[in-house]
Amino acid sequence: MPLGKTNMIRKPFPSELEFFKKNPKVSGMATEDNAVIINPYSSLSDAEKQAVAQNETARVLIRTGKVPKPNFALTKEQTDYLDTSSYYKDAKEEDRLATIAARLFTGDPTSGVGTQEQKDYIRLLRTEMERKK
């Protein structure tokens, strides 16, 4: 699936726009209604916003069981990164795994260096997402 090609994107609701306006570093999110929204106040390039859309689409597909859930070990580097944010530190383990998986999928350097097990999962995720087009 090419970056940015997703039918899950919707425009942010007014409350989400207010959140984004106050948090311009939050580039996008997978919403509770399993949509993807992009922060219009973000300074990211269009290509970077497309990568965010793909990242968040992967998270929605994982969350909803439309692609297999990740079941791999996190590296110490990945755990340390996730633990630096109260959002990620307090998240359920399945959400932490989905975060790392989606970031590895889109090449986000905050994912750290993927293990072979993680790379195998990303190949599976890519194949499954391609089927969902």
C-alpha positions as CSV (number, residue, x, y, z in Angstrom):
1,M,0.0,0.0,0.0
2,P,1.6,3.3,-1.0
3,L,2.1,5.8,1.7
4,G,-0.9,8.0,2.2
5,K,-3.3,5.7,0.4
6,T,-6.0,5.0,3.0
7,N,-9.7,5.4,3.2
8,M,-9.6,5.6,7.0
9,I,-8.6,9.3,7.1
10,R,-11.3,11.8,8.2
11,K,-11.2,15.4,9.1
12,P,-10.7,16.2,12.7
13,F,-13.7,17.1,14.8
14,P,-13.7,20.5,16.5
15,S,-12.5,19.1,19.8
16,E,-9.7,17.3,18.0
17,L,-8.7,20.4,16.2
18,E,-8.5,22.2,19.5
19,F,-6.2,19.5,20.8
20,F,-4.0,19.6,17.7
21,K,-3.8,23.4,18.0
22,K,-2.5,23.1,21.5
23,N,-0.2,20.2,20.6
24,P,1.3,20.9,17.2
25,K,4.0,18.3,17.8
26,V,1.3,15.6,17.7
27,S,1.3,14.9,14.0
28,G,-1.7,12.6,13.8
29,M,-3.6,9.9,15.6
30,A,-5.7,6.8,15.4
31,T,-9.0,7.8,16.9
32,E,-11.4,5.9,19.1
33,D,-13.8,5.5,16.2
34,N,-10.9,3.8,14.3
35,A,-10.3,6.6,11.9
36,V,-7.0,8.4,11.2
37,I,-6.7,12.1,11.6
38,I,-3.8,14.3,10.7
39,N,-2.9,17.5,12.5
40,P,-3.4,20.5,10.2
41,Y,-1.2,22.6,12.5
42,S,1.8,20.2,12.1
43,S,4.8,21.6,10.3
44,L,5.6,18.2,8.7
45,S,6.0,18.0,5.0
46,D,3.3,16.3,2.9
47,A,5.5,13.2,2.6
48,E,5.9,13.1,6.4
49,K,2.2,13.5,6.9
50,Q,1.6,10.6,4.5
51,A,4.0,8.5,6.6
52,V,2.0,9.5,9.7
53,A,-1.2,8.5,8.0
54,Q,0.2,5.1,7.1
55,N,1.6,4.6,10.6
56,E,-1.8,5.4,12.1
57,T,-3.6,3.2,9.6
58,A,-1.4,0.3,10.6
59,R,-2.3,1.0,14.3
60,V,-6.1,0.9,13.5
61,L,-5.8,-2.3,11.5
62,I,-3.9,-3.9,14.3
63,R,-6.3,-2.6,17.0
64,T,-9.3,-3.9,15.1
65,G,-7.8,-7.3,14.4
66,K,-7.9,-6.7,10.6
67,V,-4.2,-7.6,10.6
68,P,-2.5,-10.0,13.1
69,K,-1.6,-8.3,16.4
70,P,2.2,-8.1,17.0
71,N,3.6,-10.6,19.5
72,F,7.3,-9.9,19.7
73,A,9.7,-8.8,22.4
74,L,10.7,-5.2,22.6
75,T,14.4,-4.3,22.8
76,K,15.7,-2.4,25.8
77,E,16.1,0.7,23.5
78,Q,12.4,0.5,22.5
79,T,11.3,0.0,26.1
80,D,13.4,2.9,27.3
81,Y,12.0,5.1,24.5
82,L,8.4,4.2,25.3
83,D,9.0,4.7,29.0
84,T,10.0,8.4,28.4
85,S,6.4,9.3,27.7
86,S,3.6,8.9,30.2
87,Y,1.3,8.2,27.3
88,Y,3.4,5.2,26.2
89,K,4.6,4.2,29.6
90,D,1.0,3.9,30.9
91,A,-0.3,2.2,27.7
92,K,-1.3,-1.4,27.5
93,E,1.4,-3.7,26.2
94,E,-0.5,-4.4,23.0
95,D,-0.6,-0.7,22.3
96,R,3.1,-0.4,23.0
97,L,3.8,-3.2,20.5
98,A,1.5,-1.7,17.9
99,T,3.3,1.6,18.3
100,I,6.7,0.1,17.6
101,A,5.3,-2.1,14.8
102,A,3.7,0.9,13.1
103,R,6.8,3.0,13.4
104,L,9.0,0.2,12.1
105,F,6.6,-0.2,9.2
106,T,6.9,3.4,8.2
107,G,10.6,3.7,8.9
108,D,10.2,6.1,11.8
109,P,13.6,6.2,13.5
110,T,12.0,6.4,17.0
111,S,11.2,2.7,16.6
112,G,14.8,1.9,17.2
113,V,16.6,-1.0,15.4
114,G,14.2,-3.8,14.7
115,T,15.0,-7.4,15.7
116,Q,14.6,-10.2,13.2
117,E,11.3,-11.2,14.9
118,Q,10.0,-7.6,14.5
119,K,11.2,-7.5,10.8
120,D,9.3,-10.7,10.2
121,Y,6.2,-9.2,11.7
122,I,6.6,-6.1,9.5
123,R,6.7,-8.2,6.4
124,L,3.5,-9.9,7.5
125,L,1.9,-6.5,8.3
126,R,2.9,-5.1,4.9
127,T,1.4,-8.2,3.1
128,E,-1.8,-8.0,5.1
129,M,-2.2,-4.3,4.6
130,E,-1.7,-4.7,0.9
131,R,-4.6,-7.2,0.9
132,K,-6.8,-4.7,2.7
133,K,-6.4,-2.0,-0.1
